[in-house]
């Protein structure tokens, strides 16, 4: 994809010619995913990684799916969630993927550490009005393994194996009952850290914030 979709400190940069936009649409329609190089601008990424170095993580278990550690809510998660709820970004993503209107984005920062036996298994992410999933590489050091794998729910054949080794790059993929995905085993010395979450059709972001304040 040669167009630019990038989170910056004070805006979302969107720069696609008509031809590049149509090419990206066709790729997503055919393969159900899209790579987004340079999704987080370099200086913003540097700031986020510095904040992450000071952020505590806690163990999290997804019953029947896997284990990981998650970053405690704080400046990094808050900033990313705010930027991902930019209405210009969401309108562009909706047009690009054909997913329909987007109400909000909600996500987390998580880490798979091979030394701790963290793992992921096949699942769908379906539920809570989720339309699309997005994973952004937030690693300081190169990790090994950890490819995103995608297949149909009714078949074992893997349709796509997507490497995302570059910090700041992202992968966006379809959430649908007919599809399954997982992150393959992370190996080597360094963990895989990502900002991951979902564009949802509902609620609106303002309503999501009100729900949290009321809980």
C-alpha positions, 0 to 999 in steps of 0.5 A: 500500500503506497498511500499514507495513513498515519497517527501524528501528534495533532492530527491523522495524516491521510494521503491517498491518490484515487488509484492507491485507494482503490488498490487498498480497497481491492486488497482488503476485499480479497485478503481481509487484511491490510498492512499500514506502514508507518501508521504511528509517526516516528517521534510520536512512537518514540514518546510512546515507547518511553512512556511504556518503559515506565508503565507497569504490566499485569498478567491477563488470561483469556479463557480458552484463548491465551495468556499475556501481560497488559499495560495498566491504563495510563498515558500511552493507552489513553493517548492511543485510544484518543487518536484512534477515535479521530472521526476523520480516521474512522470515516476513512477506514469505513470507506476503505474497508466497507465495514459501515459506520464506526462508533468507537475504537477500544484497545489495549497494549499487551505483550507476549513474552516467550520466556513466560510461556505466553500464547495465543490460539485461534479465535474470532473477536466477534462480539461487542459490535466489533467490525475490524481489528487493528494491531500496532507494533510497539516493540523496542527490540526485534522479536522472532515469530509472532506472525498474524495468521488468518483462516476461515472458520470452516477450514484448516488452511491458513489464508494469510500469514502477516509479518509486522516486524517494524515498530509503528507499523500496523495491520488491520483485519476483518472481524467476522463469524466466518473468520479466525485468527491467532498470533503464532508463537513468539520465540527468541529473546525479546517479547512482542508488544502491540497496541491491539483493539477494535473499531466497533459500530457502537457505542459512540466514543462519548457514550463509551467514556460516559459508561466508564465514568459511571461504572 
